[in-house]
Amino acid sequence: MSAPISHNAKIKVAALNTKYSGFGTIVTEQFHHGACGDMEYSSSDTVVAINAAQFSSFKHGSSICGRYVKVNRSDSDSTHYIYKVTDVCKDCEENSPLFSERALSLFSNQDRLPIDWELIEGVKEDEDDNGHTSKPESKPESKPESKASGHHTSRTYRGRGTWFSDTRGSCGVDFSQDEMIVALDEAQQGEQRGHDSQCFKKIRVSVKGDPSKSVVVRVVDTCPYRYCSYGQLDLSQAAFKKFAPMSGGVLDLEWSFV
């Protein structure tokens, strides 16, 4: 929810065509409904959340909700992208927006980037003479885009790997611990019955620093927030043993969707 601005706030609401410099970070939890009323979205959409002060407040009619920001990497201005503001980020630092996973991945596989951004009007998809690309994208209107498309195969995730003992998962199928399967963290799993669910998608997993040895596992379950944070995997016993004995308990993994 948006927060009203204090009379003593040092940061003013984002001004039109004023450039700000900060860091862009990726949202670390699945979200579908932000501060902008009926604008529903997911990490597969190219959207952005702005810090509370620069977002402003609905109460005073000054919110930048639903407007667009133009963003480029501060260390390279060769390409810019345009994103729709759909949420407020209460914990973001001054001038540092929070991006959906797909939005930030257009620039890099990194989770934090130095960026320049500005609030703009008159948005349209075009490309100027310098090759700057503008791509305004909100919730797809034609056909729903699966969340899987938001996970680029080139993007590598890193996190802790553990093993589990269940034989029936949140995807609604029975399985054996002898199978090459995995429980995906709740933040990245998506709605179990929604179009953005990762159920039955395949993931290539390797131990960090040793990509030569990898396994492909199938998503059949969800690892809850209290056990797995963003990027962490809960492997079947068979998959875990491909890397280490179960007595090891925890692995440092790298993985990507395939």
N, C-alpha and C positions, 0 to 999 in steps of 0.2 A: 504494500500500500504506500501511496505517496505521503510524504511528511510535510507539514507546513514549514515555511522558512522563518527562522527567528529574525526579529528586527535587528539583531546584532550580527547576523550572518555576514561573513567576510566575502563569500563568493556570491556573485550575482547570477541570476538565471542566465543560461546560455544565450548569448546575443547572436543575431543573424549575421552571417559572414564574418565572424570573428574567429580567428584560429587559436586553438588550445593545444597544448602539448602535454602528454602524459603517457601512461602505460595502458595498453589494452590487455585485459585478462579474460580467460574463458570461464563461463559459468560452471560450477562443479556439482550441480544437481539438476535433475530433470525438472523442467517447469512447463506449464501449459497456459497459465492464466496470470497475467501480470497486473500492474497498477493501472493499465489503460482500459479499464472497463471490459468491453466485450471482445477485445483483441486477444484471441487465443493463439498460441504458438508453441513450438517445441524447439529443441536444439538443432533440428534439421532445417529450420528456417533461418534466414539471414537477418537477424534482428539484434538490437542493442539496448542495454539499460544504462541510464545516466545517473550520476550521483544526485542525492536528494536536493541539494541547493541549486544545482544547475537545471535540474528537472523542474523545479518550482512546485507549486501546489494547485490542486484542483479548486480548492476553496476560494482562492482569489482569481481564478480564471486565467492563470499565467502559465499553466503547464505546457511543456513542449511535447506532450503525449501525441503520438501519431505523426509527428513531423520527421524530417529526414536529416541525417548527418553524413557528411562526406569525410571519409577516413583514408589516410595513407600512412605508410611506414615513415617515421621521421628520418630514418637512415637511408631511405630510397623513395623518391617521389615519382617514380616512373609509372605507378599504377595507383588509382584510387577506387574505392568502392563506396556505394551509397547504401545506408542501412536505415530502416525504420525504427524509431524509438517506441518501444512497447512496454517498458517497465522502468521502475526506479530502483537504484542500487543504494541501499542505506549505508552500506559499509565501504563503498568505493572512495578512494582518495580523490582529492581535487583534480579535475580534468582527466580522470582515468575511468573510461567506460568499461562496462562488463558486456562481453560478447557471447552470443550463442556459439556453440561449437562449430557449426558450419561457417558462420560469419568470419571468425578469426582464421579458420583453416584456409580461406581464400588467399591469405597472405603467407602463411607459414604453418608448419607443424608444431611450432612452439606454443606454449600455453601463456606466455607473457611477452608482449612486444612494445617497443617504444613507438608511439604514434602521434600524428597530428590530426586534428579533426575540427570541423566547423558545422554549425547549423545552417542549412540551406533551404531555399524554396525553388519552385519551378522545376521539380524533379522529372526527368525523363531518361529513358535508357538510350545512351548514345556513346560515341567515342570521339574525342576531339583530335585536333591535328597532332598533338603530342603523344597520342596513344593512351591517354588516360581513359580508363573504362569506368562507366557509371552503370551500376546494376541495382536499381531499387528492387527489392524483393520483400514482400510480406508473406502472409499465409497464401499458398498457392490456391488459385481460384478454379482452375480447370480440374486436374486430377490430383488427389492427395499424393504427396511425395512420401515414400517410405523413409523412415528414419535411417534405414540402412544406407540410403544414398547420401545421408549427411556424414556417414563415416567413410571417408575416403580410404581406399586400400593403401594409399601412400602414407597415411597418418599412423604413427606408432604411439601406442599408449604404454605407460610404465606403471607398475604397481606391485604390491605384494601378492604372492600366490600361495594359497593354502589348499587343503583337501577336505572333502566332506563325505558323508556316509549315507545320504538319502537314496531312495530308489524310486521316488516319484517327485517331479518338480512342478514349478508354477506354470510351466507351459502345457500341463495337462497330459503328459505321457509318462508311462513307466519306463524305467531304464535299469541297466545293471552297472555296478561299479567297475566292471571289466570293459566298459565302453569308453571311447574317447569323447568325453562330454565335459561341460563346464557350467557353473552358475555364474552369471554376469552380475556385476554390482547393480543395485537397485537404481542408482542415478542414471545409468546408461541403458538399462533394460527397456524402459518405456512401459506404456500400458500393455498389460498382458493380452488383451483382446483388441487393442487398437492397431491402426495401420503402422504405427511407429514401433511396434514390439520387435525385439531382436530374437524372439523365439525361433530356434532352428537355423539361425545364421551360423556361419562357420568362422572360426577365429584361428589364426596361426600364432602359436605361442613359442617363445624361446626364452632361455635364461639370459638376463641382461649381460651384455658383453660377449655372448657366444651365440651368434645367429646361425652358425653352422648346424646346430642341433635344434630342431624344432618339431612340433607336432601340430596337427590340425584337429581342433575339437569343435563340437556342436553345442550351441546354447540350448539347454533344456530346463534351466532353473534360474532363480533369482537369489542373489546373496543380499540380505537386508542391510540397510544403512548401518545398523549397530555392529555389524560384523565386517562389512566391506565398504570402504570409501571409494570415491571415483577412481576408476582405473584398476581396481583390485579384482582378482579372479579367485573363485573357489573351484578347483579342479577335481575331477573324479580321481579315485585312487589309482586307476590304471594310467591316467595321464600324468599325475604327479610323479609316479615311479619311473616315468621315462627320463626324468631329470635327476631325481634323488630318492633315497629311501624315505618312507613315510615318517620315520623317526626324526627326519630333518625339520619337519613342521612347517617351515616358511621358505619360500623362494622369492628372489628378486627378478621379476619378469618383464619382458617386453612383448607386446602383441599388437596385432592389427586384424581388421576384418578382411576376409578373402571372398 
